[in-house]
C-alpha cells in the first residue's frame, strides 16, 4: 500500500457474496495511519470512485480466463490490496465493458 501514489488507479472489488470487480477507483491521498485501527502499523489510502463497470467481472469469470491465471486475485483472493499488471488491467476492464477516458488509461 505504501507504493500507491496519488493518481494511481485500482479496481473496486466486492469481496462478499458477489465477489466481483465492479468499478474503478483513484488514489486521492497517500498512505496514512488507518483511523479505524488501534494498531498504528495499519495504513490505508483514500480513494474516490472513477466509474462503475457496466458489467461486474466475477471472480469465477477471472478464474475461467486463461490470460488471468497468474493474476493475484485469481491465486490469492483474500488479500485486500493487490498489484495488477497492465495486461490484466486491460483485460478485466474489457470484460467489464469499461472504456476509460484517455486520461484514465492504465
FILUM-91457 format. One record per residue (C-alpha): residue number from 1; residue in three letters; chain; z, y, x. Coordinates in Angstrom, 3 decimals, padded with zeros to 6 digits. Layout:
BEGIN
r num=NUM	residuo=ALA	cadena=A	pz=Z	py=Y	px=X
...
This chain:
BEGIN
r num=1	residuo=UNK	cadena=A	pz=000.000	py=000.000	px=000.000
r num=2	residuo=UNK	cadena=A	pz=000.677	py=002.357	px=002.906
r num=3	residuo=UNK	cadena=A	pz=-003.016	py=002.102	px=003.815
r num=4	residuo=UNK	cadena=A	pz=-004.042	py=003.580	px=000.454
r num=5	residuo=UNK	cadena=A	pz=-005.262	py=007.161	px=000.634
r num=6	residuo=UNK	cadena=A	pz=-005.703	py=009.860	px=-001.971
r num=7	residuo=UNK	cadena=A	pz=-009.171	py=009.374	px=-003.468
r num=8	residuo=UNK	cadena=A	pz=-009.283	py=005.586	px=-002.953
r num=9	residuo=UNK	cadena=A	pz=-010.430	py=003.651	px=-006.000
r num=10	residuo=UNK	cadena=A	pz=-008.923	py=000.475	px=-007.368
r num=11	residuo=UNK	cadena=A	pz=-009.144	py=-001.881	px=-010.280
r num=12	residuo=UNK	cadena=A	pz=-006.678	py=-001.702	px=-013.158
r num=13	residuo=UNK	cadena=A	pz=-005.710	py=-005.313	px=-013.829
r num=14	residuo=UNK	cadena=A	pz=-003.796	py=-006.679	px=-016.805
r num=15	residuo=UNK	cadena=A	pz=-001.596	py=-009.399	px=-015.327
r num=16	residuo=UNK	cadena=A	pz=-000.024	py=-010.536	px=-018.609
r num=17	residuo=UNK	cadena=A	pz=-001.635	py=-012.805	px=-021.162
r num=18	residuo=UNK	cadena=A	pz=-005.069	py=-011.177	px=-020.849
r num=19	residuo=UNK	cadena=A	pz=-005.403	py=-011.482	px=-017.033
r num=20	residuo=UNK	cadena=A	pz=-008.434	py=-009.264	px=-016.663
r num=21	residuo=UNK	cadena=A	pz=-009.782	py=-006.296	px=-014.740
r num=22	residuo=UNK	cadena=A	pz=-010.026	py=-003.628	px=-017.427
r num=23	residuo=UNK	cadena=A	pz=-010.924	py=-000.439	px=-015.580
r num=24	residuo=UNK	cadena=A	pz=-010.954	py=001.770	px=-012.515
r num=25	residuo=UNK	cadena=A	pz=-008.146	py=003.972	px=-011.194
r num=26	residuo=UNK	cadena=A	pz=-007.997	py=006.522	px=-008.383
r num=27	residuo=UNK	cadena=A	pz=-005.087	py=007.058	px=-005.987
r num=28	residuo=UNK	cadena=A	pz=-003.874	py=010.628	px=-006.562
r num=29	residuo=UNK	cadena=A	pz=-000.737	py=010.679	px=-004.375
r num=30	residuo=UNK	cadena=A	pz=000.089	py=008.865	px=-001.127
r num=31	residuo=UNK	cadena=A	pz=002.652	py=006.062	px=-000.897
r num=32	residuo=UNK	cadena=A	pz=006.212	py=007.194	px=-001.609
r num=33	residuo=UNK	cadena=A	pz=009.551	py=005.515	px=-002.417
r num=34	residuo=UNK	cadena=A	pz=009.499	py=003.810	px=-005.817
r num=35	residuo=UNK	cadena=A	pz=011.908	py=005.735	px=-008.053
r num=36	residuo=UNK	cadena=A	pz=012.333	py=002.677	px=-010.308
r num=37	residuo=UNK	cadena=A	pz=013.800	py=000.562	px=-007.490
r num=38	residuo=UNK	cadena=A	pz=017.201	py=000.748	px=-005.858
r num=39	residuo=UNK	cadena=A	pz=015.679	py=-000.715	px=-002.674
r num=40	residuo=UNK	cadena=A	pz=014.364	py=002.178	px=-000.536
r num=41	residuo=UNK	cadena=A	pz=011.851	py=-000.171	px=001.105
r num=42	residuo=UNK	cadena=A	pz=009.877	py=-000.420	px=-002.157
r num=43	residuo=UNK	cadena=A	pz=006.995	py=002.017	px=-002.332
r num=44	residuo=UNK	cadena=A	pz=004.346	py=002.948	px=-004.843
r num=45	residuo=UNK	cadena=A	pz=001.315	py=005.195	px=-005.152
r num=46	residuo=UNK	cadena=A	pz=000.410	py=007.413	px=-008.080
r num=47	residuo=UNK	cadena=A	pz=-002.901	py=006.682	px=-009.773
r num=48	residuo=UNK	cadena=A	pz=-004.975	py=008.236	px=-012.511
r num=49	residuo=UNK	cadena=A	pz=-007.367	py=006.494	px=-014.865
r num=50	residuo=UNK	cadena=A	pz=-011.031	py=006.973	px=-013.964
r num=51	residuo=UNK	cadena=A	pz=-012.722	py=004.834	px=-016.623
r num=52	residuo=UNK	cadena=A	pz=-012.264	py=001.680	px=-018.675
r num=53	residuo=UNK	cadena=A	pz=-014.636	py=-001.236	px=-018.267
r num=54	residuo=UNK	cadena=A	pz=-016.956	py=-001.684	px=-021.265
r num=55	residuo=UNK	cadena=A	pz=-016.149	py=-005.414	px=-020.997
r num=56	residuo=UNK	cadena=A	pz=-012.962	py=-006.727	px=-019.357
r num=57	residuo=UNK	cadena=A	pz=-013.576	py=-009.131	px=-016.459
r num=58	residuo=UNK	cadena=A	pz=-011.202	py=-012.048	px=-016.860
r num=59	residuo=UNK	cadena=A	pz=-009.556	py=-013.900	px=-014.010
r num=60	residuo=UNK	cadena=A	pz=-011.299	py=-017.008	px=-015.324
r num=61	residuo=UNK	cadena=A	pz=-014.709	py=-015.299	px=-015.025
r num=62	residuo=UNK	cadena=A	pz=-013.882	py=-014.251	px=-011.457
r num=63	residuo=UNK	cadena=A	pz=-012.871	py=-017.823	px=-010.589
r num=64	residuo=UNK	cadena=A	pz=-016.140	py=-019.124	px=-012.056
r num=65	residuo=UNK	cadena=A	pz=-018.224	py=-016.729	px=-009.921
r num=66	residuo=UNK	cadena=A	pz=-019.064	py=-018.331	px=-006.545
r num=67	residuo=UNK	cadena=A	pz=-019.552	py=-014.958	px=-004.828
r num=68	residuo=UNK	cadena=A	pz=-015.912	py=-014.116	px=-005.660
r num=69	residuo=UNK	cadena=A	pz=-014.451	py=-017.389	px=-004.332
r num=70	residuo=UNK	cadena=A	pz=-012.806	py=-015.625	px=-001.370
r num=71	residuo=UNK	cadena=A	pz=-011.522	py=-012.643	px=-003.363
r num=72	residuo=UNK	cadena=A	pz=-007.741	py=-012.228	px=-003.020
r num=73	residuo=UNK	cadena=A	pz=-007.441	py=-012.001	px=-006.820
r num=74	residuo=UNK	cadena=A	pz=-009.009	py=-015.466	px=-007.136
r num=75	residuo=UNK	cadena=A	pz=-006.991	py=-017.000	px=-004.305
r num=76	residuo=UNK	cadena=A	pz=-003.608	py=-015.335	px=-004.977
r num=77	residuo=UNK	cadena=A	pz=-003.489	py=-013.566	px=-008.335
r num=78	residuo=UNK	cadena=A	pz=000.283	py=-012.987	px=-008.108
r num=79	residuo=UNK	cadena=A	pz=000.005	py=-010.100	px=-005.646
r num=80	residuo=UNK	cadena=A	pz=000.380	py=-006.683	px=-007.274
r num=81	residuo=UNK	cadena=A	pz=-001.710	py=-004.831	px=-004.683
r num=82	residuo=UNK	cadena=A	pz=-004.730	py=-006.476	px=-003.103
r num=83	residuo=UNK	cadena=A	pz=-007.645	py=-005.470	px=-000.915
r num=84	residuo=UNK	cadena=A	pz=-011.118	py=-005.637	px=-002.466
r num=85	residuo=UNK	cadena=A	pz=-014.215	py=-005.919	px=-000.284
r num=86	residuo=UNK	cadena=A	pz=-017.202	py=-003.668	px=-001.136
r num=87	residuo=UNK	cadena=A	pz=-019.362	py=-006.589	px=-002.287
r num=88	residuo=UNK	cadena=A	pz=-016.534	py=-007.814	px=-004.563
r num=89	residuo=UNK	cadena=A	pz=-016.119	py=-004.290	px=-005.944
r num=90	residuo=UNK	cadena=A	pz=-019.815	py=-004.027	px=-006.815
r num=91	residuo=UNK	cadena=A	pz=-019.944	py=-007.459	px=-008.430
r num=92	residuo=UNK	cadena=A	pz=-016.794	py=-007.025	px=-010.553
r num=93	residuo=UNK	cadena=A	pz=-017.992	py=-003.587	px=-011.696
r num=94	residuo=UNK	cadena=A	pz=-021.355	py=-005.115	px=-012.631
r num=95	residuo=UNK	cadena=A	pz=-019.656	py=-007.962	px=-014.512
r num=96	residuo=UNK	cadena=A	pz=-017.595	py=-005.420	px=-016.465
r num=97	residuo=UNK	cadena=A	pz=-020.603	py=-003.268	px=-017.311
r num=98	residuo=UNK	cadena=A	pz=-019.158	py=-000.357	px=-015.341
r num=99	residuo=UNK	cadena=A	pz=-021.594	py=002.071	px=-013.767
r num=100	residuo=UNK	cadena=A	pz=-019.862	py=004.565	px=-011.547
r num=101	residuo=UNK	cadena=A	pz=-020.892	py=008.161	px=-011.249
r num=102	residuo=UNK	cadena=A	pz=-022.337	py=008.718	px=-007.755
r num=103	residuo=UNK	cadena=A	pz=-019.130	py=010.428	px=-006.555
r num=104	residuo=UNK	cadena=A	pz=-017.085	py=007.363	px=-007.515
r num=105	residuo=UNK	cadena=A	pz=-019.115	py=004.566	px=-005.997
r num=106	residuo=UNK	cadena=A	pz=-017.120	py=002.468	px=-003.546
